[in-house]
Amino acid sequence: MITTWYEAELIGSKEETKGTNRFWFRINSEQPVEYEAGQFFTFDLPIGEKRLDRWRSYSIANTFDKSNIIELCVSYKKNGLASEYFFNEINKGDLVKFKGPEGNFIIPKFEFANIVMLATGTGVVPFRAILQKIDQEKIKTNNLHLIFGTRKYKDILYLEELEDFAHFIDGLKIDICLSREKKLPKNLKNIHFHSGYIHQIYMNLDLKIIQNSLFMVCGWNNMLDESVANLLTKLKVDKKNIKLEMFG
Ligand SMILES: Cc1cc2nc3c(=O)[nH]c(=O)nc-3n(C[C@H](O)[C@H](O)[C@H](O)COP(=O)(O)OP(=O)(O)OC[C@H]3O[C@@H](n4cnc5c(N)ncnc54)[C@H](O)[C@@H]3O)c2cc1C
């Protein structure tokens, strides 16, 4: 199969939280480049000689809307080649090459009684696109439960939007776990704050909910490995009811 490569221009960027920036690109294509909320694009960045050294994938942070504008939300890793490029090199007007969309980390067409979404850090990015789609298109879903882990209150990505989603999307509940926050903020409508890690939240779900849920898990390998081990061995969730997106 021939891969189609697209070109996109950086049209803006903004710090979302310390060490994590949002980037907006306009795709240079007359036809809208379609994708599903939850999918990712792979970028060929000017960061190496060999092709494979230059490729990095990023979840698309916004839902498809025919504007050909896509948003990425990238966390900085010291000395990471793509991190250095995104945080210290790229300028407004620069062009990047990318291919895709790829991935099956999308909400299924068939019905689950509940969808439990587990994320830490930028792992929340595909869920942001999914929730934006559900909110904007007024898609009817059953119960949605986002369990999102981050270090401190000030590190919570897309907090204002999460508040809006929790308000406007029927059946959405959000738990935010803060692993390094001494004083917990006040709970909001449908958003509860906790100390510690995400694992304590889904491990304590009702058995009935566990048995009737699709678990969607996104993040880096250590969080993913621990969550999957817990789901499979401790909660006895069927493998087919777990969807994963691993960042690395
Ligand atoms: C499908 C997919 C979607 C992705 N979506 C996003 C996204 O939305 N936002 C985003 O920021 N990144 C995302 N990534 C990760 C991204 O592709 C890069 O790996 C990341 O930006 C680091 O690249 P780098 O060149 O700066 O670091 P590298 O030099 O490639 O980093 C070396 C290694 O360090 C580890 N590492 C890097 N960053 C972290 C981190 N924050 N936490 C733990 N370990 C880390 C990884 O194992 C990585 O291979 C995604 C990856 C995949 C596969």
PDBQT file of the ligand as one rigid body, heavy atoms in Angstrom, charges set to zero:
ROOT
HETATM    1  C1  LIG A 301       0.478   6.109  19.354  1.00  0.00    +0.000 C 
HETATM    2  C2  LIG A 301       1.316   7.120  20.117  1.00  0.00    +0.000 A 
HETATM    3  C3  LIG A 301       0.748   8.329  20.508  1.00  0.00    +0.000 A 
HETATM    4  C4  LIG A 301       1.517   9.264  21.213  1.00  0.00    +0.000 A 
HETATM    5  N1  LIG A 301       0.932  10.426  21.592  1.00  0.00    +0.000 NA
HETATM    6  C5  LIG A 301       1.637  11.328  22.325  1.00  0.00    +0.000 A 
HETATM    7  C6  LIG A 301       1.019  12.535  22.769  1.00  0.00    +0.000 A 
HETATM    8  O1  LIG A 301      -0.167  12.817  22.510  1.00  0.00    +0.000 OA
HETATM    9  N2  LIG A 301       1.792  13.399  23.507  1.00  0.00    +0.000 N 
HETATM   10  C7  LIG A 301       3.102  13.129  23.819  1.00  0.00    +0.000 A 
HETATM   11  O2  LIG A 301       3.747  13.958  24.495  1.00  0.00    +0.000 OA
HETATM   12  N3  LIG A 301       3.706  11.988  23.395  1.00  0.00    +0.000 NA
HETATM   13  C8  LIG A 301       3.005  11.098  22.651  1.00  0.00    +0.000 A 
HETATM   14  N4  LIG A 301       3.626   9.955  22.215  1.00  0.00    +0.000 N 
HETATM   15  C9  LIG A 301       5.071   9.781  22.476  1.00  0.00    +0.000 C 
HETATM   16  C10 LIG A 301       5.907  10.427  21.357  1.00  0.00    +0.000 C 
HETATM   17  O3  LIG A 301       5.791   9.675  20.171  1.00  0.00    +0.000 OA
HETATM   18  C11 LIG A 301       7.405  10.506  21.697  1.00  0.00    +0.000 C 
HETATM   19  O4  LIG A 301       7.851   9.224  22.081  1.00  0.00    +0.000 OA
HETATM   20  C12 LIG A 301       7.707  11.487  22.805  1.00  0.00    +0.000 C 
HETATM   21  O5  LIG A 301       7.387  12.823  22.386  1.00  0.00    +0.000 OA
HETATM   22  C13 LIG A 301       9.205  11.416  23.204  1.00  0.00    +0.000 C 
HETATM   23  O6  LIG A 301       9.972  11.621  22.047  1.00  0.00    +0.000 OA
HETATM   24  P1  LIG A 301      11.435  12.248  22.159  1.00  0.00    +0.000 P 
HETATM   25  O7  LIG A 301      12.098  12.140  20.841  1.00  0.00    +0.000 OA
HETATM   26  O8  LIG A 301      11.378  13.601  22.811  1.00  0.00    +0.000 OA
HETATM   27  O9  LIG A 301      12.106  11.325  23.222  1.00  0.00    +0.000 OA
HETATM   28  P2  LIG A 301      12.928   9.970  22.915  1.00  0.00    +0.000 P 
HETATM   29  O10 LIG A 301      14.338  10.342  22.775  1.00  0.00    +0.000 OA
HETATM   30  O11 LIG A 301      12.276   9.216  21.841  1.00  0.00    +0.000 OA
HETATM   31  O12 LIG A 301      12.658   9.342  24.303  1.00  0.00    +0.000 OA
HETATM   32  C14 LIG A 301      13.303   8.158  24.603  1.00  0.00    +0.000 C 
HETATM   33  C15 LIG A 301      12.372   7.241  25.373  1.00  0.00    +0.000 C 
HETATM   34  O13 LIG A 301      12.015   7.831  26.640  1.00  0.00    +0.000 OA
HETATM   35  C16 LIG A 301      10.735   7.415  27.031  1.00  0.00    +0.000 C 
HETATM   36  N5  LIG A 301       9.868   8.576  27.276  1.00  0.00    +0.000 N 
HETATM   37  C17 LIG A 301       9.812   9.707  26.533  1.00  0.00    +0.000 A 
HETATM   38  N6  LIG A 301       8.946  10.603  27.073  1.00  0.00    +0.000 NA
HETATM   39  C18 LIG A 301       8.440  10.012  28.191  1.00  0.00    +0.000 A 
HETATM   40  C19 LIG A 301       7.488  10.404  29.191  1.00  0.00    +0.000 A 
HETATM   41  N7  LIG A 301       6.884  11.615  29.139  1.00  0.00    +0.000 N 
HETATM   42  N8  LIG A 301       7.210   9.533  30.192  1.00  0.00    +0.000 NA
HETATM   43  C20 LIG A 301       7.795   8.330  30.244  1.00  0.00    +0.000 A 
HETATM   44  N9  LIG A 301       8.713   7.902  29.338  1.00  0.00    +0.000 NA
HETATM   45  C21 LIG A 301       9.026   8.711  28.333  1.00  0.00    +0.000 A 
HETATM   46  C22 LIG A 301      10.191   6.563  25.925  1.00  0.00    +0.000 C 
HETATM   47  O14 LIG A 301      10.374   5.203  26.227  1.00  0.00    +0.000 OA
HETATM   48  C23 LIG A 301      11.036   6.972  24.721  1.00  0.00    +0.000 C 
HETATM   49  O15 LIG A 301      11.100   5.957  23.770  1.00  0.00    +0.000 OA
HETATM   50  C24 LIG A 301       2.880   8.998  21.515  1.00  0.00    +0.000 A 
HETATM   51  C25 LIG A 301       3.446   7.780  21.102  1.00  0.00    +0.000 A 
HETATM   52  C26 LIG A 301       2.687   6.861  20.425  1.00  0.00    +0.000 A 
HETATM   53  C27 LIG A 301       3.332   5.559  19.997  1.00  0.00    +0.000 C 
ENDROOT
TORSDOF 0
